[in-house]
Amino acid sequence: MLSFWQDYPEIQNKLRVTQELMVDRLKISNHDIKTALEAMALQGGKMVRPALFYLFAGLTAKASDEKLWQQLIKIAASLEILHSATLIHDDIIDDSPLRRGIPSIEAQFGKDVAVYTGDFTYTVYFELLIETMAGTPFLEKNAKSMKKILQGELTQMQSAFETTISIRKYMKAISGKTAELLSLSCLEGAYFSGADQKTQHLAKRIGRAIGLAFQIYDDLLNFTVGLDEENKPILTDVRLGIFTLPLLIARENNPEKILPYLQAPEKLTREACLELSDLVAENGGMTGALLIANGLTQKALADIEKLPDGSNKVLLTQATQALLERKY
């Protein structure tokens, strides 16, 4: 899905180079794992994390500094590789048949190959960190970010099927599992390109706001996508016991109507899912979540305005708007 970046050819080209490096670094003699890793690298999503990294790096880094850009490409690859490793293990935990519209590694090759593929991917991530970040604070920062990502996933897992889960607990989960890595991506782009402390602080804050908004918009889509398609699974998060912001807001507004659907969500029929989707909309879940996501988007855009002027600042504004612009 690098076509998402076609209006930003400089970023798109850098992402292609990043993909090539990923394919090269993820080589292994085991045929099944090699095939799985190549498919993962080449059929990935929008590569949002390395894209944001490059947008922030471009605020300061000179295009002519070839040595610096070689380092930056490796760091960008490390971010996408870490993200990919977490997705592989997520799919194992969820027994997910699909990832980005194609069969997941577990579905294609089985659980054992998927586990080893995820583990191997982490080792390549660690190698890239050692090559690019030795002697900097970012070995420790990456370790702490990995811990926060795991804590976010654990919070979500421990909260599964919890009908009384608070909105605060939901925000804590997505702050770890989604926003943390986006925040790290922006911060690393600023730091390793030589940006000043103010820019680094803004980068970290912008990345977190984008990450939170990005996840909430995704959660909104779970209540709209596929509702008119008979053969498409709907409300997949709800059926897994993952209660997200639109549902939580609707539950707060009308617990008597919403709570009965949350008692055994894994057993909900398609008809019941459609009823719940309508109830979430009728009881302010969609508009309330959209208001919060839009507020986070505006917060990110306001902070981008405080960054140093230049072409990359304009690109960053446009890319953020494009990334967070959704239709429901």
VOROVO-277133 format. One line per 5 residues: number of its first residue (from 1); their letters; for each residue y, x, z of C-alpha. Coordinates in steps of 0.25 Angstrom, whole numbers, plus 5000, padded with zeros to 4 digits. Each point is the difference from the previous one (the first is absolute). Layout:
N
NUM) a) Y/X/Z  ...
END
This chain:
328
1) mlsfw) 5000/5000/5000  5009/5011/4997  5007/4991/4990  5007/4994/5012  5009/5013/4999
6) qdype) 5002/4999/4985  5015/4998/5002  5001/5013/5008  4993/5010/4991  5003/5012/5008
11) iqnkl) 4993/4994/5012  4989/4995/4991  4998/5014/4994  4999/5006/5014  4990/4990/5004
16) rvtqe) 4991/5003/4988  5000/5015/5004  4997/4996/5014  4988/4992/4995  4995/5012/4992
21) lmvdr) 5001/5009/5012  4992/4989/5008  4989/5000/4990  4999/5015/5000  5000/5001/5015
26) lkisn) 4990/4989/5002  4989/5007/4992  4987/5000/5007  4985/5003/4995  4995/4987/5004
31) hdikt) 5000/4991/4988  5002/4987/5006  5011/5005/5009  5007/5007/4989  4999/4987/4991
36) aleam) 5006/4992/5012  5011/5010/5003  5004/5001/4985  5001/4985/4999  5008/4999/5013
41) alqgg) 5010/5010/4995  5002/4995/4986  4999/4985/5003  5009/5000/5012  5011/4990/5003
46) kmvrp) 5015/5003/4999  4999/5013/5008  5012/4995/5008  4999/5011/5011  5001/5012/4990
51) alfyl) 5011/4992/4992  5009/4999/5013  4997/5014/5003  5005/5005/4987  5012/4990/5000
56) faglt) 5004/5007/5014  4997/5014/4995  5009/4998/4988  5012/4997/5009  5000/5015/5003
61) akasd) 4990/5008/4992  5005/5007/4987  4992/4997/4988  5000/5014/4996  4993/5005/5013
66) eklwq) 4986/5001/4994  4994/5006/5012  5005/4989/5009  4995/4989/4991  4986/5006/5000
71) qliki) 5000/4999/5015  5006/4986/4999  4989/4995/4991  4990/5005/5009  5006/4992/5012
76) aasle) 5002/4988/4991  4985/5001/4997  4996/5001/5015  5007/4987/5003  4993/4992/4989
81) ilhsa) 4987/5007/5004  5002/4996/5015  5003/4986/4995  4988/4999/4991  4990/5005/5012
86) tlihd) 5005/4989/5009  4998/4990/4989  4986/5005/4998  4996/4998/5014  5007/4987/5001
91) diidd) 4992/4995/4989  4987/5004/5007  5004/4993/5013  5004/4987/4993  4988/5001/4990
96) splrr) 5011/4998/4989  4994/4998/4986  5013/5003/4993  5011/5010/5001  5012/4999/4991
101) gipsi) 4992/4990/4991  4989/5009/4998  4987/5002/5008  5002/5008/5013  4993/5013/5002
106) eaqfg) 4990/4993/5010  4997/4989/4990  4997/5010/4989  4992/5011/5007  4997/4994/5014
111) kdvav) 5004/5002/5014  4995/5015/5001  5007/5005/4988  5013/4993/5004  5000/5006/5014
116) ytgdf) 4998/5014/4995  5010/4998/4989  5010/4996/5010  4997/5012/5009  5001/5009/4988
121) tytvy) 5013/4995/4996  5005/5003/5014  4996/5014/4999  5008/5002/4987  5012/4994/5007
126) felli) 4999/5010/5011  4999/5011/4990  5013/4996/4994  5007/4999/5013  4996/5014/5004
131) etmag) 5004/5006/4986  5014/4993/5001  5004/4998/5014  4995/5012/5008  5011/5005/5010
136) tpfle) 5008/4986/4999  5000/4989/5010  4993/4991/4990  4986/5004/5003  5002/4993/5013
141) knaks) 5008/4989/4994  4988/4997/4991  4990/5000/5011  5009/4990/5008  5002/4991/4988
146) mkkil) 4985/5000/4998  4998/4996/5014  5010/4989/4999  4994/4995/4987  4986/4999/5007
151) qgelt) 5007/4993/5012  5006/4990/4991  4986/4997/4994  4994/4999/5014  5011/4990/5004
156) qmqsa) 4997/4992/4988  4985/5001/5003  5001/4997/5015  5009/4988/4996  4990/4993/4990
161) fetti) 4997/4986/5003  5010/5000/5012  5007/4987/4998  5011/5003/5010  5004/5014/4994
166) sirky) 5015/5002/5001  5010/5003/4989  5003/5013/5007  4986/5004/5000  4999/4997/4985
171) mkais) 5012/5008/4998  4994/5012/5008  4988/4999/4991  5007/5001/4987  5010/5010/5005
176) gktae) 4988/5010/5002  4991/4996/4988  5010/4998/4989  5014/5005/5004  4996/5013/5007
181) llsls) 4996/5007/4987  5011/4994/4992  5010/5006/5010  4993/5013/5000  5001/5001/4985
186) clega) 5015/4998/5000  5002/5010/5011  4991/5010/4994  5008/4999/4987  5013/5002/5007
191) yfsga) 4995/5011/5009  4993/5009/4990  5011/4999/4989  5010/5006/5011  5008/4987/5003
196) dqktq) 5008/5000/5013  4996/4994/5013  5008/4987/4997  4993/4998/4987  4987/5002/5007
201) hlakr) 5003/4990/5010  5004/4990/4990  4988/5003/4992  4990/4997/5011  5007/4987/5004
206) igrai) 5001/4995/4985  4985/5003/4998  4997/4992/5013  5008/4988/4995  4994/5000/4986
211) glafq) 4986/5001/5006  5002/4989/5009  5006/4991/4989  4990/5004/4990  4988/4996/5010
216) iyddl) 5007/4986/5003  5002/4997/4985  4985/5003/4998  4997/4991/5011  5008/4989/4994
221) lnftv) 4993/5002/4987  4987/4997/5007  5004/4986/5002  5004/4998/4986  4991/5008/4990
226) gldee) 4988/4993/4994  5003/4986/5006  4999/4994/4986  4988/5008/4996  4987/4993/5004
231) nkpil) 4991/5013/4999  5009/5009/5007  4999/5003/5015  5012/4995/5008  5006/5003/5014
236) tdvrl) 4991/5012/5001  5007/5006/5012  4999/4987/5008  4985/4999/4997  4999/5014/5006
241) giftl) 5007/4996/5012  5013/5008/4996  5011/4991/5004  5013/5004/4993  5015/4997/5002
246) pllia) 5001/4987/4992  4988/4994/5007  5005/5005/5014  5014/4994/4998  4994/4987/4995
251) rennp) 4991/5000/5013  5012/5002/5009  5008/4989/4993  4988/4990/5000  4988/5005/5008
256) ekilp) 4993/4986/5000  4999/5000/4985  4997/5015/4998  4990/5004/5011  4988/4991/4996
261) ylqap) 4999/5008/4988  5000/5013/5007  4988/4997/5009  4989/5004/4990  5008/5005/4988
266) ekltr) 4988/5007/4993  4994/4986/4998  5013/4994/4993  4996/4993/4987  5009/5001/4988
271) eacle) 5006/4986/5003  5003/5004/5014  5007/5013/4996  5009/4992/4990  5003/4991/5012
276) lsdlv) 5004/5012/5009  5008/5006/4989  5008/4987/4998  5002/4999/5015  5005/5015/5001
281) aengg) 5011/4997/4990  5003/4986/5006  5002/5006/5014  5009/5012/4996  4990/5011/4999
286) mtgal) 5004/5004/4986  5015/4999/5001  5000/5006/5014  4991/5012/4995  5009/5001/4988
291) liang) 5012/5001/5008  4995/5011/5008  4995/5008/4988  5014/4998/4993  5007/5005/5013
296) ltqka) 4991/5013/5000  5003/5002/4985  5015/4998/5002  4999/5010/5012  4993/5010/4991
301) ladie) 5011/4998/4989  5011/5002/5010  4995/5013/5004  4998/5005/4986  5015/4998/4998
306) klpdg) 5002/5010/5011  4992/5011/4992  5007/5011/4992  5006/4995/4987  4992/5003/4987
311) snkvl) 4991/4995/4990  4988/4999/5009  5007/4992/5010  5002/4989/4989  4986/5002/4996
316) ltqat) 4995/4998/5014  5009/4987/5001  4994/4995/4987  4986/5004/5003  5000/4993/5014
321) qalle) 5006/4987/4995  4989/5000/4989  4989/5004/5010  5004/4989/5010  5003/4989/4990
326) rky) 4989/4990/5000  4998/4985/4995  4994/4990/5008
END
